Amino acid sequence: MKKYILSLLVIAIVCVAGCGLKAHNNDSHYINAEQEGNDSEKMLYEILQCFNNKDADRLKGMFAPDIKDKYDIDGQINYAFKMYNGESVYDGEVRNGGIASSTIKDGIYIEKTVDAVLNGIKTDQEETFRITIIRRVVDDAVPQAVGLEKIYLQDGDYKAKAVIGKTYRGEETDIRQQNQTFSDDVDETALSFAEIKALCAGDPRIKERMDLDVEVSRLKLMKADHQSKQYCLEDQLLKYFPEEIEKHKGFIKGFESDLEVLAAHPHPEDGFAGMEIRGDLLTDKENAGAALLDACKEVKTSDPVQIGSYRGYAMSVEFSAWKQEYTLLLKGQMTHRATLGADPRGNLTRIDNALAQMPQRLEAAKAQLDNLCQQQAAAKEEVGKPFLYEEELRSKNARLVELDTLLNIDGKGQGQAHTESAVAKSTRPSVLDHLKRPVPPRSTDKKPKQHEEVR
């Protein structure tokens, strides 16, 4: 019976340790690019299926609660569905952009937003689209903001078609007006007097002009996108990459220093290194685990409260009212977190697992540093590159201006009509001159009244 109980206890400890380790591996408070990339890819293809099936409820459900409360998601989704024509016959390819914005405190992310793009979507209506997502993976200050934050829908020429989710002032209106203006421009072109006359005369220049107008608009949008990317690269080279590289170099030094501290405070063989709580050094696991839970009960806020030390690290606890859970923080050069449960011995196992993850976190920081250096080198190669279709845009725009001049000036009909109108106007009697003439004197002779004969 004792052996049976002991076996169950061992299994329980292993399960608790495994759960703690799994949660830590998937914790986006740390560097977790692979998992975040996989999640973004899965979400992009799910969003694409929502567009194909016009599944508004499913798409809305992906957004963070905070976003659904603040924005008209239903209206935005309905408009986006109208802009997306057909169903995909080619689902495109995913490109993970990585971290779009972040805030780091004590070596961990307390706010992190990532982005990703699904490029080259082909529909059965022979149209091309791309979908960009921005999602919040960590926000300790506003947990309700965690989730999908924004969806951009663009056509194959990078022209914005719709936006769903978080928008800045006027963004949604600008996109809709831009879509409407494109249609209005075609209508105004068709109603031009010179072009109507050219169409009636079978002038091929009108079709050439309309085709050029579409091409020039497309090239201008591509150039604007190219310039925007160039400005973004310049900003990244000036600020983002230097800051992130120095930050990750600091992470590496911090992890290396903390690993030295951990090696200097090992557990004795088949023993327990001891834990100091509220000034008392506890060398028994049961007592240490129980004292840790008692200390946690006194913490009521999200601000960390120092309660002691363990294996060379200062130990503090914070409480999340939203999640209703305690988190233990081990502070060295870096901060190491472990979510606490109700089992005293299980909590000690979780804490040791958190410390045991330092080598993996160190390797992840080194890999991220290498990735940042590669991105920086690639950005240096791309920055300053001219717009690839600049010459094509210049020549087509010049031809468009030439056609506009010919269609607006080269018609004799309009000039002739204007001349005839001017001549006709000059031959008309002037009403103003007539009013200026002197009024002839009224005659005083009374005329006999004439009566109509009644028969």
C-alpha positions as CSV (number, residue, x, y, z in Angstrom):
1,M,0.0,0.0,0.0
2,K,2.8,2.4,0.9
3,K,4.6,1.6,-2.4
4,Y,1.3,2.3,-4.3
5,I,0.9,5.7,-2.6
6,L,4.5,6.6,-3.2
7,S,4.1,5.7,-6.9
8,L,1.1,8.0,-7.2
9,L,3.0,10.8,-5.5
10,V,5.9,10.4,-7.9
11,I,3.5,10.4,-10.9
12,A,1.8,13.5,-9.6
13,I,5.1,15.4,-9.1
14,V,6.2,14.5,-12.7
15,C,2.8,15.6,-14.1
16,V,3.0,18.9,-12.3
17,A,6.6,19.5,-13.4
18,G,5.7,18.6,-17.0
19,C,2.8,21.0,-17.0
20,G,4.9,23.8,-15.6
21,L,7.6,23.1,-18.2
22,K,5.2,23.1,-21.0
23,A,3.5,26.3,-20.0
24,H,7.0,27.9,-19.7
25,N,8.0,26.7,-23.2
26,N,4.9,28.3,-24.7
27,D,5.1,31.5,-22.6
28,S,5.3,34.5,-24.9
29,H,6.8,36.6,-22.0
30,Y,10.1,35.1,-23.3
31,I,11.6,34.7,-26.8
32,N,9.3,32.3,-28.5
33,A,9.5,33.1,-32.2
34,E,8.8,29.6,-33.6
35,Q,5.6,29.1,-31.6
36,E,4.3,32.6,-32.4
37,G,5.1,32.1,-36.1
38,N,3.2,28.8,-36.2
39,D,0.2,30.4,-34.4
40,S,0.2,33.3,-36.9
41,E,0.3,31.0,-39.9
42,K,-2.6,28.9,-38.5
43,M,-4.6,32.1,-37.9
44,L,-3.9,33.5,-41.4
45,Y,-5.3,30.4,-43.1
46,E,-8.3,30.4,-40.8
47,I,-9.0,34.0,-41.7
48,L,-8.7,33.2,-45.4
49,Q,-11.4,30.4,-44.9
50,C,-13.6,33.0,-43.2
51,F,-13.3,35.3,-46.2
52,N,-14.0,32.4,-48.6
53,N,-17.1,31.2,-46.7
54,K,-18.2,34.8,-45.6
55,D,-18.1,33.5,-42.0
56,A,-18.5,36.8,-40.1
57,D,-19.1,35.2,-36.7
58,R,-16.1,33.0,-36.8
59,L,-13.9,35.9,-37.9
60,K,-15.2,38.2,-35.2
61,G,-14.5,35.6,-32.6
62,M,-10.8,35.8,-33.3
63,F,-10.4,39.4,-32.2
64,A,-9.4,40.4,-28.7
65,P,-12.3,41.3,-26.3
66,D,-10.9,44.8,-26.0
67,I,-11.0,45.3,-29.8
68,K,-14.5,44.0,-30.1
69,D,-15.7,46.4,-27.4
70,K,-14.1,49.5,-29.0
71,Y,-14.7,49.1,-32.8
72,D,-17.5,48.3,-35.2
73,I,-16.1,44.9,-36.1
74,D,-19.4,43.7,-37.7
75,G,-19.5,46.7,-40.1
76,Q,-15.8,46.4,-40.9
77,I,-16.2,42.7,-41.7
78,N,-19.2,43.2,-44.0
79,Y,-17.3,45.8,-46.0
80,A,-14.2,43.6,-46.2
81,F,-16.3,40.7,-47.5
82,K,-17.7,43.0,-50.3
83,M,-14.1,43.9,-51.3
84,Y,-13.0,40.3,-51.4
85,N,-14.3,38.7,-54.6
86,G,-14.7,35.0,-55.1
87,E,-13.0,32.1,-53.3
88,S,-9.3,31.3,-53.2
89,V,-8.0,28.8,-55.7
90,Y,-4.4,29.4,-54.4
91,D,-4.0,30.1,-50.7
92,G,-0.7,32.0,-51.0
93,E,2.4,31.9,-48.8
94,V,2.9,33.0,-45.2
95,R,5.7,35.5,-44.3
96,N,6.1,36.1,-40.6
97,G,7.2,39.6,-39.9
98,G,8.2,39.0,-36.3
99,I,7.8,41.4,-33.4
100,A,6.0,44.6,-34.4
101,S,6.3,46.3,-31.0
102,S,7.3,45.3,-27.5
103,T,8.0,46.4,-24.0
104,I,10.5,44.6,-21.8
105,K,10.9,44.7,-18.1
106,D,13.4,42.7,-16.0
107,G,14.4,40.6,-19.1
108,I,10.8,39.5,-20.0
109,Y,8.2,40.9,-22.4
110,I,5.3,42.6,-20.6
111,E,3.8,43.7,-23.9
112,K,4.4,42.2,-27.3
113,T,2.7,42.5,-30.7
114,V,3.6,40.4,-33.7
115,D,2.6,40.6,-37.4
116,A,2.5,38.2,-40.4
117,V,1.4,38.3,-44.0
118,L,-0.3,35.9,-46.3
119,N,0.9,36.8,-49.8
120,G,-0.3,35.9,-53.3
121,I,-3.9,34.7,-52.6
122,K,-5.5,33.9,-56.0
123,T,-9.3,33.7,-56.3
124,D,-11.6,32.1,-58.9
125,Q,-12.4,35.7,-60.1
126,E,-8.8,36.1,-61.3
127,E,-8.0,38.6,-58.6
128,T,-5.0,38.6,-56.2
129,F,-5.1,39.6,-52.5
130,R,-2.8,39.7,-49.5
131,I,-3.9,39.6,-45.9
132,T,-1.8,41.1,-43.1
133,I,-2.5,40.5,-39.4
134,I,-1.4,42.2,-36.2
135,R,-2.0,40.4,-33.0
136,R,-1.2,41.1,-29.4
137,V,0.4,38.0,-27.7
138,V,1.3,39.6,-24.3
139,D,-0.2,42.6,-22.5
140,D,0.2,42.3,-18.7
141,A,-1.4,45.8,-18.2
142,V,-4.5,45.0,-20.3
143,P,-5.0,41.2,-20.6
144,Q,-8.3,41.8,-22.5
145,A,-6.2,43.2,-25.4
146,V,-4.5,39.9,-26.0
147,G,-5.6,38.4,-29.3
148,L,-6.2,39.5,-32.9
149,E,-5.8,43.3,-33.2
150,K,-6.0,44.1,-36.9
151,I,-6.5,42.7,-40.4
152,Y,-5.4,44.5,-43.5
153,L,-6.9,43.4,-46.9
154,Q,-5.0,44.5,-49.9
155,D,-5.1,43.7,-53.6
156,G,-2.2,42.3,-55.6
157,D,-0.9,45.9,-56.3
158,Y,-0.7,46.6,-52.5
159,K,-3.7,48.9,-52.7
160,A,-5.7,48.9,-49.4
161,K,-9.1,47.4,-49.8
162,A,-10.4,47.1,-46.2
163,V,-9.3,47.1,-42.6
164,I,-10.8,45.3,-39.7
165,G,-10.1,45.9,-36.0
166,K,-8.0,48.6,-34.4
167,T,-7.8,51.7,-36.7
168,Y,-6.4,55.2,-36.2
169,R,-8.6,58.2,-36.8
170,G,-9.8,58.5,-40.4
171,E,-8.0,55.3,-41.6
172,E,-11.1,53.3,-42.4
173,T,-12.8,56.4,-44.1
174,D,-9.7,57.1,-46.2
175,I,-9.6,53.5,-47.5
176,R,-13.2,53.5,-48.5
177,Q,-12.9,57.0,-50.1
178,Q,-9.9,55.8,-52.0
179,N,-11.9,52.8,-53.3
180,Q,-14.8,55.1,-54.3
181,T,-12.5,57.7,-55.8
182,F,-11.0,55.1,-58.2
183,S,-14.4,54.4,-59.5
184,D,-15.4,58.0,-59.7
185,D,-12.3,58.9,-61.7
186,V,-13.3,56.4,-64.4
187,D,-16.8,57.9,-64.5
188,E,-15.5,61.4,-64.8
189,T,-13.1,60.4,-67.5
190,A,-16.0,58.8,-69.4
191,L,-18.1,62.0,-69.1
192,S,-15.3,64.3,-70.4
193,F,-16.6,66.3,-73.5
194,A,-13.5,65.8,-75.5
195,E,-13.4,62.1,-74.8
196,I,-17.1,61.6,-75.6
197,K,-16.4,63.3,-79.0
198,A,-13.4,61.1,-79.5
199,L,-15.4,58.0,-78.7
200,C,-18.1,59.0,-81.2
201,A,-15.4,59.6,-83.8
202,G,-13.8,56.2,-83.1
203,D,-10.6,57.8,-81.7
204,P,-8.4,55.0,-80.3
205,R,-6.6,57.5,-78.1
206,I,-9.5,57.4,-75.6
207,K,-9.0,53.7,-74.8
208,E,-5.2,54.2,-74.6
209,R,-5.7,57.0,-72.2
210,M,-8.1,55.0,-69.9
211,D,-5.6,52.1,-69.9
212,L,-2.8,54.4,-69.1
213,D,-4.7,56.0,-66.3
214,V,-5.2,52.7,-64.6
215,E,-1.5,51.7,-65.1
216,V,-0.2,55.0,-63.8
217,S,-2.4,54.8,-60.8
218,R,-1.1,51.3,-60.1
219,L,2.5,52.3,-60.5
220,K,2.0,55.3,-58.3
221,L,0.6,53.1,-55.5
222,M,3.5,50.7,-55.9
223,K,6.0,53.6,-55.7
224,A,4.3,55.0,-52.6
225,D,4.5,51.5,-51.0
226,H,8.2,51.3,-52.0
227,Q,8.9,54.7,-50.5
228,S,7.1,53.8,-47.3
229,K,9.2,50.6,-47.0
230,Q,12.3,52.7,-47.6
231,Y,11.4,55.1,-44.8
232,C,10.6,52.1,-42.5
233,L,14.0,50.5,-43.3
234,E,15.8,53.8,-42.5
235,D,14.0,54.0,-39.2
236,Q,14.8,50.4,-38.3
237,L,18.5,50.9,-39.2
238,L,18.6,54.1,-37.2
239,K,16.8,53.0,-34.1
240,Y,15.2,49.5,-34.0
241,F,18.1,47.3,-34.9
242,P,20.7,49.0,-32.8
243,E,18.4,49.0,-29.8
244,E,17.3,45.4,-30.2
245,I,20.8,44.1,-30.8
246,E,22.1,45.8,-27.7
247,K,19.1,44.6,-25.7
248,H,19.7,41.0,-26.7
249,K,23.5,41.3,-26.0
250,G,22.4,42.4,-22.5
251,F,20.1,39.3,-22.3
252,I,23.0,37.0,-23.2
253,K,25.3,38.6,-20.6
254,G,22.5,38.4,-18.0
255,F,21.7,34.7,-18.7
256,E,25.4,33.8,-18.6
257,S,25.8,35.6,-15.2
258,D,22.7,33.9,-13.8
259,L,23.9,30.5,-14.9
260,E,27.1,31.1,-13.0
261,V,25.0,31.9,-9.9
262,L,22.9,28.8,-10.4
263,A,26.1,26.6,-10.7
264,A,27.4,28.1,-7.5
265,H,24.2,27.2,-5.6
266,P,23.4,23.5,-6.5
267,H,21.2,21.2,-4.7
268,P,23.1,18.7,-2.5
269,E,23.0,15.1,-3.8
270,D,19.5,13.7,-3.0
271,G,18.8,16.8,-1.0
272,F,17.4,20.3,-1.0
273,A,19.4,23.5,-1.1
274,G,17.0,25.3,1.2
275,M,14.8,28.4,0.8
276,E,14.8,31.6,2.8
277,I,11.3,33.0,3.5
278,R,10.7,36.0,5.7
279,G,14.1,35.7,7.2
280,D,13.8,31.9,8.0
281,L,16.0,29.4,6.3
282,L,14.0,26.3,5.5
283,T,15.8,23.1,4.5
284,D,12.8,20.8,4.5
285,K,10.8,20.7,1.2
286,E,7.5,20.3,2.9
287,N,8.1,23.2,5.3
288,A,9.5,25.4,2.5
289,G,6.6,24.7,0.2
290,A,4.0,25.4,2.9
291,A,5.8,28.6,4.0
292,L,5.8,29.7,0.4
293,L,2.1,29.3,0.1
294,D,1.5,31.2,3.3
295,A,3.7,34.1,2.1
296,C,1.7,34.2,-1.2
297,K,-1.6,34.6,0.7
298,E,-0.4,38.0,2.0
299,V,0.2,39.3,-1.5
300,K,-2.9,41.0,-2.9
301,T,-1.6,43.2,-5.7
302,S,0.2,42.8,-9.1
303,D,3.2,44.7,-7.7
304,P,6.0,42.2,-6.8
305,V,6.5,41.7,-3.1
306,Q,9.9,40.3,-2.0
307,I,9.5,37.4,0.3
308,G,13.0,35.8,0.5
309,S,15.7,34.1,-1.6
310,Y,16.4,30.8,-3.3
311,R,19.6,29.4,-4.8
312,G,21.3,32.8,-4.9
313,Y,18.3,34.7,-6.4
314,A,16.0,37.3,-4.7
315,M,12.5,35.9,-4.6
316,S,9.3,37.9,-4.9
317,V,5.6,37.1,-5.6
318,E,2.9,38.9,-7.6
319,F,-0.8,38.2,-7.8
320,S,-2.9,38.5,-11.0
321,A,-6.5,39.3,-10.0
322,W,-7.7,38.6,-13.6
323,K,-6.2,35.1,-13.8
324,Q,-6.5,34.5,-10.1
325,E,-3.0,33.1,-9.8
326,Y,0.3,33.8,-8.2
327,T,3.6,34.1,-10.0
328,L,7.0,33.7,-8.3
329,L,9.9,35.8,-9.7
330,L,13.5,34.9,-9.2
331,K,15.6,38.0,-9.8
332,G,19.3,37.9,-10.8
333,Q,20.6,39.8,-13.8
334,M,17.5,38.5,-15.5
335,T,14.0,37.6,-14.1
336,H,12.8,34.0,-14.1
337,R,9.1,33.3,-13.6
338,A,7.2,30.3,-12.3
339,T,3.4,30.1,-12.0
340,L,2.5,28.7,-8.6
341,G,-0.3,26.2,-7.8
342,A,-1.8,24.7,-4.7
343,D,0.7,21.8,-4.2
344,P,3.7,22.8,-1.9
345,R,6.2,20.3,-3.4
346,G,4.9,20.8,-6.9
347,N,5.7,24.5,-6.6
348,L,9.3,23.8,-5.7
349,T,9.5,21.5,-8.8
350,R,8.1,24.3,-11.0
351,I,10.6,26.8,-9.6
352,D,13.5,24.4,-10.3
353,N,12.1,23.9,-13.8
354,A,12.1,27.6,-14.5
355,L,15.7,27.9,-13.5
356,A,16.6,24.8,-15.6
357,Q,15.3,26.6,-18.7
358,M,18.1,29.2,-18.6
359,P,20.4,27.3,-21.1
360,Q,17.5,27.1,-23.6
361,R,16.7,30.8,-23.1
362,L,20.3,31.7,-23.5
363,E,20.4,29.8,-26.8
364,A,17.2,31.4,-27.9
365,A,18.6,34.9,-27.2
366,K,21.8,34.1,-29.2
367,A,19.6,32.8,-32.1
368,Q,17.5,36.0,-32.0
369,L,20.7,38.1,-31.9
370,D,22.0,36.3,-35.0
371,N,18.6,36.8,-36.7
372,L,18.6,40.5,-35.9
373,C,22.1,40.9,-37.3
374,Q,21.0,39.1,-40.5
375,Q,17.9,41.4,-40.8
376,Q,20.1,44.4,-40.2
377,A,22.5,43.3,-43.0
378,A,19.6,42.7,-45.4
379,A,18.0,46.1,-44.5
380,K,21.4,47.8,-45.3
381,E,21.3,46.1,-48.8
382,E,17.7,47.1,-49.5
383,V,17.8,50.7,-48.2
384,G,18.5,53.3,-50.8
385,K,17.4,51.1,-53.7
386,P,15.5,53.0,-56.4
387,F,11.9,52.2,-57.4
388,L,12.2,49.3,-59.9
389,Y,9.5,50.7,-62.3
390,E,10.5,54.4,-62.1
391,E,11.3,54.6,-65.8
392,E,8.0,52.9,-66.8
393,L,6.1,55.2,-64.5
394,R,7.8,58.3,-66.0
395,S,7.2,57.3,-69.6
396,K,3.6,56.3,-69.1
397,N,2.8,59.4,-67.1
398,A,4.3,61.6,-69.8
399,R,2.2,59.8,-72.4
400,L,-0.9,60.3,-70.2
401,V,-0.2,64.0,-69.9
402,E,0.3,64.2,-73.7
403,L,-3.0,62.4,-74.3
404,D,-4.8,64.7,-71.9
405,T,-3.5,67.7,-73.8
406,L,-4.6,66.2,-77.1
407,L,-8.0,65.3,-76.0
408,N,-8.7,68.6,-74.3
409,I,-7.3,71.0,-76.9
410,D,-7.1,69.1,-80.2
411,G,-10.9,69.2,-80.8
412,K,-12.2,71.8,-83.2
413,G,-15.8,71.0,-82.3
414,Q,-15.4,72.6,-78.8
415,G,-13.5,75.6,-80.1
416,Q,-15.9,76.1,-83.0
417,A,-18.9,75.8,-80.7
418,H,-17.3,78.4,-78.5
419,T,-16.7,80.7,-81.5
420,E,-20.3,80.3,-82.8
421,S,-21.6,81.0,-79.3
422,A,-19.6,84.2,-79.1
423,V,-20.7,85.4,-82.5
424,A,-24.3,84.6,-81.8
425,K,-24.1,86.5,-78.5
426,S,-22.6,89.6,-80.2
427,T,-25.5,89.8,-82.7
428,R,-28.2,89.7,-80.0
429,P,-29.8,93.0,-78.9
430,S,-28.5,94.1,-75.5
431,V,-31.3,94.3,-72.9
432,L,-29.1,96.6,-70.8
433,D,-28.7,99.1,-73.7
434,H,-32.5,99.0,-74.2
435,L,-33.1,99.9,-70.6
436,K,-30.7,102.8,-70.8
437,R,-32.5,104.5,-73.6
438,P,-34.6,107.6,-72.7
439,V,-38.3,107.0,-72.2
440,P,-40.4,108.8,-74.9
441,P,-42.9,111.4,-73.5
442,R,-46.4,110.1,-72.9
443,S,-49.1,111.6,-75.2
444,T,-51.9,113.7,-73.5
445,D,-54.4,113.1,-76.2
446,K,-57.1,110.8,-75.1
447,K,-58.1,108.2,-77.5
448,P,-61.8,107.4,-77.8
449,K,-62.8,104.2,-76.2
450,Q,-63.6,101.4,-78.6
451,H,-66.5,99.2,-77.6
452,E,-66.8,95.7,-79.0
453,E,-69.9,95.3,-81.0
454,V,-72.2,92.8,-79.6
455,R,-74.1,90.9,-82.1
